Amino acid sequence: MNVADAAALMTGAVLEILILAAPILITALVVGLVISILQATTSIQEQTLTFVPKIASIMLILALLGGWMFTHLAEYTRRLFELIPSMAG
């Protein structure tokens, strides 16, 4: 295995992390932004108000996309294991 192969593996790993984390992070960002706008317009400055909707939305996204995420990660892992023999030589 040369440097280019190692760089390709690392690039692929970072891309997989971004693909798998993006739905959760985007959901938390959007929910937090909406709650912040509502807090600003109603002058409610309760810090715990953002916690429950964010957790609920993240759990919902995990329930909806958890199967896809697991399948995607399993496919990536399978591809990595298929590369092992080519790295040995």
KOLFI-614695 format. One record per residue: chain; residue in one letter; x, y, z of N, C-alpha, C in turn. Coordinates in Angstrom, 2 decimals. Example, Ala and Ser with C-alpha at 12.3 -4.5 7.8 and 13.67 -1.06 7.14 Angstrom:
2
<atom><chaine>A</chaine><residu>A</residu><n_X>13.19</n_X><n_Y>-5.69</n_Y><n_Z>7.80</n_Z><ca_X>12.30</ca_X><ca_Y>-4.50</ca_Y><ca_Z>7.80</ca_Z><c_X>13.20</c_X><c_Y>-3.30</c_Y><c_Z>7.80</c_Z></atom>
<atom><chaine>A</chaine><residu>S</residu><n_X>12.85</n_X><n_Y>-2.25</n_Y><n_Z>7.08</n_Z><ca_X>13.67</ca_X><ca_Y>-1.06</ca_Y><ca_Z>7.14</ca_Z><c_X>12.90</c_X><c_Y>0.03</c_Y><c_Z>7.87</c_Z></atom>
***
This chain:
89
<atom><chaine>A</chaine><residu>M</residu><n_X>0.85</n_X><n_Y>-1.17</n_Y><n_Z>0.00</n_Z><ca_X>0.00</ca_X><ca_Y>0.00</ca_Y><ca_Z>0.00</ca_Z><c_X>0.90</c_X><c_Y>1.24</c_Y><c_Z>0.00</c_Z></atom>
<atom><chaine>A</chaine><residu>N</residu><n_X>0.61</n_X><n_Y>2.15</n_Y><n_Z>-0.90</n_Z><ca_X>1.41</ca_X><ca_Y>3.36</ca_Y><ca_Z>-0.98</ca_Z><c_X>0.65</c_X><c_Y>4.54</c_Y><c_Z>-0.37</c_Z></atom>
<atom><chaine>A</chaine><residu>V</residu><n_X>1.26</n_X><n_Y>5.69</n_Y><n_Z>-0.46</n_Z><ca_X>0.68</ca_X><ca_Y>6.88</ca_Y><ca_Z>0.16</ca_Z><c_X>-0.64</c_X><c_Y>7.27</c_Y><c_Z>-0.50</c_Z></atom>
<atom><chaine>A</chaine><residu>A</residu><n_X>-0.74</n_X><n_Y>7.09</n_Y><n_Z>-1.79</n_Z><ca_X>-1.96</ca_X><ca_Y>7.44</ca_Y><ca_Z>-2.51</ca_Z><c_X>-3.13</c_X><c_Y>6.56</c_Y><c_Z>-2.05</c_Z></atom>
<atom><chaine>A</chaine><residu>D</residu><n_X>-2.86</n_X><n_Y>5.28</n_Y><n_Z>-1.83</n_Z><ca_X>-3.91</ca_X><ca_Y>4.38</ca_Y><ca_Z>-1.35</ca_Z><c_X>-4.36</c_X><c_Y>4.76</c_Y><c_Z>0.06</c_Z></atom>
<atom><chaine>A</chaine><residu>A</residu><n_X>-3.41</n_X><n_Y>5.09</n_Y><n_Z>0.91</n_Z><ca_X>-3.75</ca_X><ca_Y>5.51</ca_Y><ca_Z>2.28</ca_Z><c_X>-4.55</c_X><c_Y>6.80</c_Y><c_Z>2.27</c_Z></atom>
<atom><chaine>A</chaine><residu>A</residu><n_X>-4.16</n_X><n_Y>7.73</n_Y><n_Z>1.41</n_Z><ca_X>-4.90</ca_X><ca_Y>9.00</ca_Y><ca_Z>1.31</ca_Z><c_X>-6.31</c_X><c_Y>8.76</c_Y><c_Z>0.79</c_Z></atom>
<atom><chaine>A</chaine><residu>A</residu><n_X>-6.46</n_X><n_Y>7.84</n_Y><n_Z>-0.16</n_Z><ca_X>-7.80</ca_X><ca_Y>7.52</ca_Y><ca_Z>-0.68</ca_Z><c_X>-8.67</c_X><c_Y>6.88</c_Y><c_Z>0.40</c_Z></atom>
<atom><chaine>A</chaine><residu>L</residu><n_X>-8.08</n_X><n_Y>6.01</n_Y><n_Z>1.21</n_Z><ca_X>-8.82</ca_X><ca_Y>5.40</ca_Y><ca_Z>2.31</ca_Z><c_X>-9.27</c_X><c_Y>6.45</c_Y><c_Z>3.33</c_Z></atom>
<atom><chaine>A</chaine><residu>M</residu><n_X>-8.39</n_X><n_Y>7.37</n_Y><n_Z>3.66</n_Z><ca_X>-8.74</ca_X><ca_Y>8.41</ca_Y><ca_Z>4.62</ca_Z><c_X>-9.79</c_X><c_Y>9.36</c_Y><c_Z>4.06</c_Z></atom>
<atom><chaine>A</chaine><residu>T</residu><n_X>-9.67</n_X><n_Y>9.69</n_Y><n_Z>2.80</n_Z><ca_X>-10.67</ca_X><ca_Y>10.55</ca_Y><ca_Z>2.16</ca_Z><c_X>-12.03</c_X><c_Y>9.87</c_Y><c_Z>2.15</c_Z></atom>
<atom><chaine>A</chaine><residu>G</residu><n_X>-12.03</n_X><n_Y>8.59</n_Y><n_Z>1.82</n_Z><ca_X>-13.29</ca_X><ca_Y>7.84</ca_Y><ca_Z>1.83</ca_Z><c_X>-13.90</c_X><c_Y>7.76</c_Y><c_Z>3.22</c_Z></atom>
<atom><chaine>A</chaine><residu>A</residu><n_X>-13.06</n_X><n_Y>7.60</n_Y><n_Z>4.24</n_Z><ca_X>-13.56</ca_X><ca_Y>7.52</ca_Y><ca_Z>5.61</ca_Z><c_X>-14.18</c_X><c_Y>8.85</c_Y><c_Z>6.04</c_Z></atom>
<atom><chaine>A</chaine><residu>V</residu><n_X>-13.51</n_X><n_Y>9.95</n_Y><n_Z>5.73</n_Z><ca_X>-14.05</ca_X><ca_Y>11.26</ca_Y><ca_Z>6.09</ca_Z><c_X>-15.36</c_X><c_Y>11.52</c_Y><c_Z>5.35</c_Z></atom>
<atom><chaine>A</chaine><residu>L</residu><n_X>-15.42</n_X><n_Y>11.12</n_Y><n_Z>4.09</n_Z><ca_X>-16.65</ca_X><ca_Y>11.30</ca_Y><ca_Z>3.31</ca_Z><c_X>-17.79</c_X><c_Y>10.48</c_Y><c_Z>3.90</c_Z></atom>
<atom><chaine>A</chaine><residu>E</residu><n_X>-17.50</n_X><n_Y>9.26</n_Y><n_Z>4.31</n_Z><ca_X>-18.53</ca_X><ca_Y>8.42</ca_Y><ca_Z>4.94</ca_Z><c_X>-19.03</c_X><c_Y>9.04</c_Y><c_Z>6.24</c_Z></atom>
<atom><chaine>A</chaine><residu>I</residu><n_X>-18.12</n_X><n_Y>9.58</n_Y><n_Z>7.03</n_Z><ca_X>-18.51</ca_X><ca_Y>10.24</ca_Y><ca_Z>8.28</ca_Z><c_X>-19.42</c_X><c_Y>11.42</c_Y><c_Z>7.99</c_Z></atom>
<atom><chaine>A</chaine><residu>L</residu><n_X>-19.07</n_X><n_Y>12.21</n_Y><n_Z>6.99</n_Z><ca_X>-19.91</ca_X><ca_Y>13.36</ca_Y><ca_Z>6.65</ca_Z><c_X>-21.28</c_X><c_Y>12.94</c_Y><c_Z>6.16</c_Z></atom>
<atom><chaine>A</chaine><residu>I</residu><n_X>-21.32</n_X><n_Y>11.90</n_Y><n_Z>5.34</n_Z><ca_X>-22.60</ca_X><ca_Y>11.43</ca_Y><ca_Z>4.81</ca_Z><c_X>-23.49</c_X><c_Y>10.90</c_Y><c_Z>5.93</c_Z></atom>
<atom><chaine>A</chaine><residu>L</residu><n_X>-22.92</n_X><n_Y>10.17</n_Y><n_Z>6.87</n_Z><ca_X>-23.71</ca_X><ca_Y>9.59</ca_Y><ca_Z>7.95</ca_Z><c_X>-24.11</c_X><c_Y>10.62</c_Y><c_Z>9.01</c_Z></atom>
<atom><chaine>A</chaine><residu>A</residu><n_X>-23.27</n_X><n_Y>11.62</n_Y><n_Z>9.25</n_Z><ca_X>-23.57</ca_X><ca_Y>12.60</ca_Y><ca_Z>10.30</ca_Z><c_X>-24.41</c_X><c_Y>13.76</c_Y><c_Z>9.80</c_Z></atom>
<atom><chaine>A</chaine><residu>A</residu><n_X>-24.42</n_X><n_Y>14.01</n_Y><n_Z>8.51</n_Z><ca_X>-25.10</ca_X><ca_Y>15.18</ca_Y><ca_Z>7.96</ca_Z><c_X>-26.60</c_X><c_Y>15.25</c_Y><c_Z>8.31</c_Z></atom>
<atom><chaine>A</chaine><residu>P</residu><n_X>-27.38</n_X><n_Y>14.18</n_Y><n_Z>8.14</n_Z><ca_X>-28.81</ca_X><ca_Y>14.31</ca_Y><ca_Z>8.47</ca_Z><c_X>-29.06</c_X><c_Y>14.69</c_Y><c_Z>9.93</c_Z></atom>
<atom><chaine>A</chaine><residu>I</residu><n_X>-28.28</n_X><n_Y>14.14</n_Y><n_Z>10.83</n_Z><ca_X>-28.46</ca_X><ca_Y>14.43</ca_Y><ca_Z>12.25</ca_Z><c_X>-28.06</c_X><c_Y>15.87</c_Y><c_Z>12.55</c_Z></atom>
<atom><chaine>A</chaine><residu>L</residu><n_X>-26.92</n_X><n_Y>16.28</n_Y><n_Z>12.03</n_Z><ca_X>-26.44</ca_X><ca_Y>17.63</ca_Y><ca_Z>12.30</ca_Z><c_X>-27.31</c_X><c_Y>18.70</c_Y><c_Z>11.66</c_Z></atom>
<atom><chaine>A</chaine><residu>I</residu><n_X>-27.77</n_X><n_Y>18.45</n_Y><n_Z>10.45</n_Z><ca_X>-28.64</ca_X><ca_Y>19.42</ca_Y><ca_Z>9.79</ca_Z><c_X>-29.97</c_X><c_Y>19.54</c_Y><c_Z>10.52</c_Z></atom>
<atom><chaine>A</chaine><residu>T</residu><n_X>-30.50</n_X><n_Y>18.42</n_Y><n_Z>10.98</n_Z><ca_X>-31.75</ca_X><ca_Y>18.45</ca_Y><ca_Z>11.74</ca_Z><c_X>-31.58</c_X><c_Y>19.26</c_Y><c_Z>13.02</c_Z></atom>
<atom><chaine>A</chaine><residu>A</residu><n_X>-30.52</n_X><n_Y>19.01</n_Y><n_Z>13.76</n_Z><ca_X>-30.27</ca_X><ca_Y>19.76</ca_Y><ca_Z>14.99</ca_Z><c_X>-30.08</c_X><c_Y>21.24</c_Y><c_Z>14.71</c_Z></atom>
<atom><chaine>A</chaine><residu>L</residu><n_X>-29.40</n_X><n_Y>21.56</n_Y><n_Z>13.62</n_Z><ca_X>-29.19</ca_X><ca_Y>22.95</ca_Y><ca_Z>13.26</ca_Z><c_X>-30.49</c_X><c_Y>23.66</c_Y><c_Z>12.93</c_Z></atom>
<atom><chaine>A</chaine><residu>V</residu><n_X>-31.33</n_X><n_Y>23.01</n_Y><n_Z>12.13</n_Z><ca_X>-32.60</ca_X><ca_Y>23.63</ca_Y><ca_Z>11.73</ca_Z><c_X>-33.53</c_X><c_Y>23.79</c_Y><c_Z>12.92</c_Z></atom>
<atom><chaine>A</chaine><residu>V</residu><n_X>-33.65</n_X><n_Y>22.76</n_Y><n_Z>13.74</n_Z><ca_X>-34.51</ca_X><ca_Y>22.85</ca_Y><ca_Z>14.92</ca_Z><c_X>-34.00</c_X><c_Y>23.91</c_Y><c_Z>15.88</c_Z></atom>
<atom><chaine>A</chaine><residu>G</residu><n_X>-32.71</n_X><n_Y>23.96</n_Y><n_Z>16.10</n_Z><ca_X>-32.15</ca_X><ca_Y>24.98</ca_Y><ca_Z>16.97</ca_Z><c_X>-32.38</c_X><c_Y>26.39</c_Y><c_Z>16.45</c_Z></atom>
<atom><chaine>A</chaine><residu>L</residu><n_X>-32.26</n_X><n_Y>26.57</n_Y><n_Z>15.13</n_Z><ca_X>-32.50</ca_X><ca_Y>27.87</ca_Y><ca_Z>14.53</ca_Z><c_X>-33.95</c_X><c_Y>28.30</c_Y><c_Z>14.67</c_Z></atom>
<atom><chaine>A</chaine><residu>V</residu><n_X>-34.87</n_X><n_Y>27.37</n_Y><n_Z>14.42</n_Z><ca_X>-36.29</ca_X><ca_Y>27.68</ca_Y><ca_Z>14.55</ca_Z><c_X>-36.63</c_X><c_Y>28.04</c_Y><c_Z>15.99</c_Z></atom>
<atom><chaine>A</chaine><residu>I</residu><n_X>-36.14</n_X><n_Y>27.27</n_Y><n_Z>16.94</n_Z><ca_X>-36.40</ca_X><ca_Y>27.55</ca_Y><ca_Z>18.35</ca_Z><c_X>-35.79</c_X><c_Y>28.89</c_Y><c_Z>18.75</c_Z></atom>
<atom><chaine>A</chaine><residu>S</residu><n_X>-34.61</n_X><n_Y>29.19</n_Y><n_Z>18.26</n_Z><ca_X>-33.96</ca_X><ca_Y>30.46</ca_Y><ca_Z>18.58</ca_Z><c_X>-34.75</c_X><c_Y>31.65</c_Y><c_Z>18.03</c_Z></atom>
<atom><chaine>A</chaine><residu>I</residu><n_X>-35.28</n_X><n_Y>31.49</n_Y><n_Z>16.82</n_Z><ca_X>-36.11</ca_X><ca_Y>32.55</ca_Y><ca_Z>16.25</ca_Z><c_X>-37.37</c_X><c_Y>32.73</c_Y><c_Z>17.07</c_Z></atom>
<atom><chaine>A</chaine><residu>L</residu><n_X>-37.99</n_X><n_Y>31.62</n_Y><n_Z>17.47</n_Z><ca_X>-39.19</ca_X><ca_Y>31.72</ca_Y><ca_Z>18.32</ca_Z><c_X>-38.87</c_X><c_Y>32.36</c_Y><c_Z>19.66</c_Z></atom>
<atom><chaine>A</chaine><residu>Q</residu><n_X>-37.73</n_X><n_Y>32.03</n_Y><n_Z>20.25</n_Z><ca_X>-37.33</ca_X><ca_Y>32.63</ca_Y><ca_Z>21.52</ca_Z><c_X>-37.08</c_X><c_Y>34.13</c_Y><c_Z>21.36</c_Z></atom>
<atom><chaine>A</chaine><residu>A</residu><n_X>-36.49</n_X><n_Y>34.51</n_Y><n_Z>20.25</n_Z><ca_X>-36.21</ca_X><ca_Y>35.93</ca_Y><ca_Z>20.03</ca_Z><c_X>-37.48</c_X><c_Y>36.74</c_Y><c_Z>19.81</c_Z></atom>
<atom><chaine>A</chaine><residu>T</residu><n_X>-38.44</n_X><n_Y>36.15</n_Y><n_Z>19.11</n_Z><ca_X>-39.67</ca_X><ca_Y>36.88</ca_Y><ca_Z>18.83</ca_Z><c_X>-40.60</c_X><c_Y>36.94</c_Y><c_Z>20.05</c_Z></atom>
<atom><chaine>A</chaine><residu>T</residu><n_X>-40.54</n_X><n_Y>35.95</n_Y><n_Z>20.91</n_Z><ca_X>-41.43</ca_X><ca_Y>35.94</ca_Y><ca_Z>22.08</ca_Z><c_X>-40.73</c_X><c_Y>36.39</c_Y><c_Z>23.35</c_Z></atom>
<atom><chaine>A</chaine><residu>S</residu><n_X>-39.44</n_X><n_Y>36.70</n_Y><n_Z>23.28</n_Z><ca_X>-38.64</ca_X><ca_Y>37.14</ca_Y><ca_Z>24.43</ca_Z><c_X>-38.60</c_X><c_Y>36.10</c_Y><c_Z>25.55</c_Z></atom>
<atom><chaine>A</chaine><residu>I</residu><n_X>-38.73</n_X><n_Y>34.84</n_Y><n_Z>25.19</n_Z><ca_X>-38.57</ca_X><ca_Y>33.76</ca_Y><ca_Z>26.17</ca_Z><c_X>-37.10</c_X><c_Y>33.35</c_Y><c_Z>26.11</c_Z></atom>
<atom><chaine>A</chaine><residu>Q</residu><n_X>-36.39</n_X><n_Y>33.50</n_Y><n_Z>27.19</n_Z><ca_X>-34.96</ca_X><ca_Y>33.20</ca_Y><ca_Z>27.23</ca_Z><c_X>-34.68</c_X><c_Y>31.98</c_Y><c_Z>28.10</c_Z></atom>
<atom><chaine>A</chaine><residu>E</residu><n_X>-35.42</n_X><n_Y>30.94</n_Y><n_Z>27.89</n_Z><ca_X>-35.23</ca_X><ca_Y>29.70</ca_Y><ca_Z>28.65</ca_Z><c_X>-34.24</c_X><c_Y>28.82</c_Y><c_Z>27.89</c_Z></atom>
<atom><chaine>A</chaine><residu>Q</residu><n_X>-33.13</n_X><n_Y>28.47</n_Y><n_Z>28.54</n_Z><ca_X>-32.07</ca_X><ca_Y>27.70</ca_Y><ca_Z>27.88</ca_Z><c_X>-32.48</c_X><c_Y>26.25</c_Y><c_Z>27.62</c_Z></atom>
<atom><chaine>A</chaine><residu>T</residu><n_X>-33.31</n_X><n_Y>25.70</n_Y><n_Z>28.48</n_Z><ca_X>-33.69</ca_X><ca_Y>24.30</ca_Y><ca_Z>28.32</ca_Z><c_X>-34.76</c_X><c_Y>24.10</c_Y><c_Z>27.25</c_Z></atom>
<atom><chaine>A</chaine><residu>L</residu><n_X>-35.33</n_X><n_Y>25.17</n_Y><n_Z>26.74</n_Z><ca_X>-36.39</ca_X><ca_Y>25.06</ca_Y><ca_Z>25.75</ca_Z><c_X>-35.88</c_X><c_Y>24.44</c_Y><c_Z>24.44</c_Z></atom>
<atom><chaine>A</chaine><residu>T</residu><n_X>-34.64</n_X><n_Y>24.66</n_Y><n_Z>24.10</n_Z><ca_X>-34.11</ca_X><ca_Y>24.11</ca_Y><ca_Z>22.86</ca_Z><c_X>-33.71</c_X><c_Y>22.64</c_Y><c_Z>23.00</c_Z></atom>
<atom><chaine>A</chaine><residu>F</residu><n_X>-33.48</n_X><n_Y>22.19</n_Y><n_Z>24.22</n_Z><ca_X>-32.96</ca_X><ca_Y>20.84</ca_Y><ca_Z>24.44</ca_Z><c_X>-33.96</c_X><c_Y>19.76</c_Y><c_Z>24.03</c_Z></atom>
<atom><chaine>A</chaine><residu>V</residu><n_X>-35.17</n_X><n_Y>19.84</n_Y><n_Z>24.50</n_Z><ca_X>-36.16</ca_X><ca_Y>18.78</ca_Y><ca_Z>24.25</ca_Z><c_X>-36.52</c_X><c_Y>18.67</c_Y><c_Z>22.77</c_Z></atom>
<atom><chaine>A</chaine><residu>P</residu><n_X>-36.83</n_X><n_Y>19.76</n_Y><n_Z>22.05</n_Z><ca_X>-37.12</ca_X><ca_Y>19.61</ca_Y><ca_Z>20.62</ca_Z><c_X>-35.94</c_X><c_Y>19.06</c_Y><c_Z>19.81</c_Z></atom>
<atom><chaine>A</chaine><residu>K</residu><n_X>-34.72</n_X><n_Y>19.48</n_Y><n_Z>20.17</n_Z><ca_X>-33.55</ca_X><ca_Y>18.96</ca_Y><ca_Z>19.45</ca_Z><c_X>-33.39</c_X><c_Y>17.46</c_Y><c_Z>19.67</c_Z></atom>
<atom><chaine>A</chaine><residu>I</residu><n_X>-33.50</n_X><n_Y>17.03</n_Y><n_Z>20.91</n_Z><ca_X>-33.36</ca_X><ca_Y>15.59</ca_Y><ca_Z>21.21</ca_Z><c_X>-34.46</c_X><c_Y>14.80</c_Y><c_Z>20.52</c_Z></atom>
<atom><chaine>A</chaine><residu>A</residu><n_X>-35.69</n_X><n_Y>15.31</n_Y><n_Z>20.57</n_Z><ca_X>-36.81</ca_X><ca_Y>14.61</ca_Y><ca_Z>19.94</ca_Z><c_X>-36.62</c_X><c_Y>14.52</c_Y><c_Z>18.43</c_Z></atom>
<atom><chaine>A</chaine><residu>S</residu><n_X>-36.17</n_X><n_Y>15.60</n_Y><n_Z>17.81</n_Z><ca_X>-35.97</ca_X><ca_Y>15.57</ca_Y><ca_Z>16.36</ca_Z><c_X>-34.81</c_X><c_Y>14.66</c_Y><c_Z>15.97</c_Z></atom>
<atom><chaine>A</chaine><residu>I</residu><n_X>-33.75</n_X><n_Y>14.64</n_Y><n_Z>16.77</n_Z><ca_X>-32.62</ca_X><ca_Y>13.75</ca_Y><ca_Z>16.48</ca_Z><c_X>-33.04</c_X><c_Y>12.29</c_Y><c_Z>16.62</c_Z></atom>
<atom><chaine>A</chaine><residu>M</residu><n_X>-33.82</n_X><n_Y>11.98</n_Y><n_Z>17.65</n_Z><ca_X>-34.32</ca_X><ca_Y>10.61</ca_Y><ca_Z>17.82</ca_Z><c_X>-35.23</c_X><c_Y>10.21</c_Y><c_Z>16.66</c_Z></atom>
<atom><chaine>A</chaine><residu>L</residu><n_X>-36.05</n_X><n_Y>11.14</n_Y><n_Z>16.18</n_Z><ca_X>-36.92</ca_X><ca_Y>10.87</ca_Y><ca_Z>15.04</ca_Z><c_X>-36.10</c_X><c_Y>10.59</c_Y><c_Z>13.78</c_Z></atom>
<atom><chaine>A</chaine><residu>I</residu><n_X>-35.10</n_X><n_Y>11.40</n_Y><n_Z>13.54</n_Z><ca_X>-34.24</ca_X><ca_Y>11.19</ca_Y><ca_Z>12.37</ca_Z><c_X>-33.51</c_X><c_Y>9.86</c_Y><c_Z>12.47</c_Z></atom>
<atom><chaine>A</chaine><residu>L</residu><n_X>-33.01</n_X><n_Y>9.52</n_Y><n_Z>13.66</n_Z><ca_X>-32.35</ca_X><ca_Y>8.23</ca_Y><ca_Z>13.84</ca_Z><c_X>-33.32</c_X><c_Y>7.07</c_Y><c_Z>13.62</c_Z></atom>
<atom><chaine>A</chaine><residu>A</residu><n_X>-34.56</n_X><n_Y>7.23</n_Y><n_Z>14.06</n_Z><ca_X>-35.56</ca_X><ca_Y>6.18</ca_Y><ca_Z>13.85</ca_Z><c_X>-35.89</c_X><c_Y>6.03</c_Y><c_Z>12.37</c_Z></atom>
<atom><chaine>A</chaine><residu>L</residu><n_X>-35.97</n_X><n_Y>7.15</n_Y><n_Z>11.66</n_Z><ca_X>-36.32</ca_X><ca_Y>7.11</ca_Y><ca_Z>10.24</ca_Z><c_X>-35.15</c_X><c_Y>6.66</c_Y><c_Z>9.36</c_Z></atom>
<atom><chaine>A</chaine><residu>L</residu><n_X>-33.95</n_X><n_Y>7.15</n_Y><n_Z>9.66</n_Z><ca_X>-32.81</ca_X><ca_Y>6.89</ca_Y><ca_Z>8.79</ca_Z><c_X>-31.80</c_X><c_Y>5.90</c_Y><c_Z>9.36</c_Z></atom>
<atom><chaine>A</chaine><residu>G</residu><n_X>-32.10</n_X><n_Y>5.34</n_Y><n_Z>10.53</n_Z><ca_X>-31.15</ca_X><ca_Y>4.43</ca_Y><ca_Z>11.16</ca_Z><c_X>-30.84</c_X><c_Y>3.21</c_Y><c_Z>10.31</c_Z></atom>
<atom><chaine>A</chaine><residu>G</residu><n_X>-31.84</n_X><n_Y>2.66</n_Y><n_Z>9.67</n_Z><ca_X>-31.63</ca_X><ca_Y>1.50</ca_Y><ca_Z>8.80</ca_Z><c_X>-30.74</c_X><c_Y>1.82</c_Y><c_Z>7.62</c_Z></atom>
<atom><chaine>A</chaine><residu>W</residu><n_X>-31.02</n_X><n_Y>2.98</n_Y><n_Z>7.00</n_Z><ca_X>-30.19</ca_X><ca_Y>3.41</ca_Y><ca_Z>5.87</ca_Z><c_X>-28.76</c_X><c_Y>3.66</c_Y><c_Z>6.32</c_Z></atom>
<atom><chaine>A</chaine><residu>M</residu><n_X>-28.59</n_X><n_Y>4.28</n_Y><n_Z>7.49</n_Z><ca_X>-27.25</ca_X><ca_Y>4.56</ca_Y><ca_Z>8.00</ca_Z><c_X>-26.48</c_X><c_Y>3.27</c_Y><c_Z>8.27</c_Z></atom>
<atom><chaine>A</chaine><residu>F</residu><n_X>-27.15</n_X><n_Y>2.31</n_Y><n_Z>8.89</n_Z><ca_X>-26.50</ca_X><ca_Y>1.03</ca_Y><ca_Z>9.18</ca_Z><c_X>-26.12</c_X><c_Y>0.31</c_Y><c_Z>7.89</c_Z></atom>
<atom><chaine>A</chaine><residu>T</residu><n_X>-27.02</n_X><n_Y>0.30</n_Y><n_Z>6.91</n_Z><ca_X>-26.74</ca_X><ca_Y>-0.35</ca_Y><ca_Z>5.63</ca_Z><c_X>-25.57</c_X><c_Y>0.32</c_Y><c_Z>4.93</c_Z></atom>
<atom><chaine>A</chaine><residu>H</residu><n_X>-25.55</n_X><n_Y>1.64</n_Y><n_Z>4.95</n_Z><ca_X>-24.47</ca_X><ca_Y>2.39</ca_Y><ca_Z>4.31</ca_Z><c_X>-23.12</c_X><c_Y>2.10</c_Y><c_Z>4.98</c_Z></atom>
<atom><chaine>A</chaine><residu>L</residu><n_X>-23.12</n_X><n_Y>2.07</n_Y><n_Z>6.30</n_Z><ca_X>-21.89</ca_X><ca_Y>1.78</ca_Y><ca_Z>7.04</ca_Z><c_X>-21.45</c_X><c_Y>0.34</c_Y><c_Z>6.84</c_Z></atom>
<atom><chaine>A</chaine><residu>A</residu><n_X>-22.40</n_X><n_Y>-0.59</n_Y><n_Z>6.79</n_Z><ca_X>-22.05</ca_X><ca_Y>-2.00</ca_Y><ca_Z>6.56</ca_Z><c_X>-21.47</c_X><c_Y>-2.20</c_Y><c_Z>5.16</c_Z></atom>
<atom><chaine>A</chaine><residu>E</residu><n_X>-22.01</n_X><n_Y>-1.49</n_Y><n_Z>4.17</n_Z><ca_X>-21.48</ca_X><ca_Y>-1.59</ca_Y><ca_Z>2.82</ca_Z><c_X>-20.06</c_X><c_Y>-1.02</c_Y><c_Z>2.75</c_Z></atom>
<atom><chaine>A</chaine><residu>Y</residu><n_X>-19.82</n_X><n_Y>0.09</n_Y><n_Z>3.42</n_Z><ca_X>-18.48</ca_X><ca_Y>0.67</ca_Y><ca_Z>3.45</ca_Z><c_X>-17.50</c_X><c_Y>-0.29</c_Y><c_Z>4.13</c_Z></atom>
<atom><chaine>A</chaine><residu>T</residu><n_X>-17.92</n_X><n_Y>-0.90</n_Y><n_Z>5.23</n_Z><ca_X>-17.07</ca_X><ca_Y>-1.84</ca_Y><ca_Z>5.94</ca_Z><c_X>-16.77</c_X><c_Y>-3.06</c_Y><c_Z>5.08</c_Z></atom>
<atom><chaine>A</chaine><residu>R</residu><n_X>-17.77</n_X><n_Y>-3.54</n_Y><n_Z>4.35</n_Z><ca_X>-17.56</ca_X><ca_Y>-4.67</ca_Y><ca_Z>3.45</ca_Z><c_X>-16.54</c_X><c_Y>-4.33</c_Y><c_Z>2.38</c_Z></atom>
<atom><chaine>A</chaine><residu>R</residu><n_X>-16.63</n_X><n_Y>-3.10</n_Y><n_Z>1.81</n_Z><ca_X>-15.66</ca_X><ca_Y>-2.67</ca_Y><ca_Z>0.81</ca_Z><c_X>-14.25</c_X><c_Y>-2.60</c_Y><c_Z>1.39</c_Z></atom>
<atom><chaine>A</chaine><residu>L</residu><n_X>-14.14</n_X><n_Y>-2.15</n_Y><n_Z>2.64</n_Z><ca_X>-12.82</ca_X><ca_Y>-2.10</ca_Y><ca_Z>3.28</ca_Z><c_X>-12.24</c_X><c_Y>-3.50</c_Y><c_Z>3.45</c_Z></atom>
<atom><chaine>A</chaine><residu>F</residu><n_X>-13.07</n_X><n_Y>-4.44</n_Y><n_Z>3.89</n_Z><ca_X>-12.58</ca_X><ca_Y>-5.81</ca_Y><ca_Z>4.06</ca_Z><c_X>-12.20</c_X><c_Y>-6.44</c_Y><c_Z>2.73</c_Z></atom>
<atom><chaine>A</chaine><residu>E</residu><n_X>-12.86</n_X><n_Y>-6.06</n_Y><n_Z>1.65</n_Z><ca_X>-12.50</ca_X><ca_Y>-6.58</ca_Y><ca_Z>0.33</ca_Z><c_X>-11.14</c_X><c_Y>-6.02</c_Y><c_Z>-0.13</c_Z></atom>
<atom><chaine>A</chaine><residu>L</residu><n_X>-10.75</n_X><n_Y>-4.88</n_Y><n_Z>0.40</n_Z><ca_X>-9.47</ca_X><ca_Y>-4.27</ca_Y><ca_Z>0.02</ca_Z><c_X>-8.27</c_X><c_Y>-4.86</c_Y><c_Z>0.76</c_Z></atom>
<atom><chaine>A</chaine><residu>I</residu><n_X>-8.52</n_X><n_Y>-5.59</n_Y><n_Z>1.82</n_Z><ca_X>-7.42</ca_X><ca_Y>-6.12</ca_Y><ca_Z>2.64</ca_Z><c_X>-6.45</c_X><c_Y>-6.99</c_Y><c_Z>1.82</c_Z></atom>
<atom><chaine>A</chaine><residu>P</residu><n_X>-6.92</n_X><n_Y>-7.93</n_Y><n_Z>1.01</n_Z><ca_X>-5.94</ca_X><ca_Y>-8.74</ca_Y><ca_Z>0.25</ca_Z><c_X>-5.07</c_X><c_Y>-7.92</c_Y><c_Z>-0.69</c_Z></atom>
<atom><chaine>A</chaine><residu>S</residu><n_X>-5.62</n_X><n_Y>-6.88</n_Y><n_Z>-1.28</n_Z><ca_X>-4.82</ca_X><ca_Y>-6.07</ca_Y><ca_Z>-2.19</ca_Z><c_X>-3.79</c_X><c_Y>-5.21</c_Y><c_Z>-1.44</c_Z></atom>
<atom><chaine>A</chaine><residu>M</residu><n_X>-4.04</n_X><n_Y>-4.94</n_Y><n_Z>-0.18</n_Z><ca_X>-3.08</ca_X><ca_Y>-4.15</ca_Y><ca_Z>0.61</ca_Z><c_X>-1.91</c_X><c_Y>-5.00</c_Y><c_Z>1.09</c_Z></atom>
<atom><chaine>A</chaine><residu>A</residu><n_X>-2.11</n_X><n_Y>-6.30</n_Y><n_Z>1.21</n_Z><ca_X>-1.05</ca_X><ca_Y>-7.17</ca_Y><ca_Z>1.72</ca_Z><c_X>0.10</c_X><c_Y>-7.33</c_Y><c_Z>0.72</c_Z></atom>
<atom><chaine>A</chaine><residu>G</residu><n_X>-0.23</n_X><n_Y>-7.21</n_Y><n_Z>-0.55</n_Z><ca_X>0.81</ca_X><ca_Y>-7.47</ca_Y><ca_Z>-1.56</ca_Z><c_X>1.60</c_X><c_Y>-6.30</c_Y><c_Z>-1.99</c_Z></atom>
***
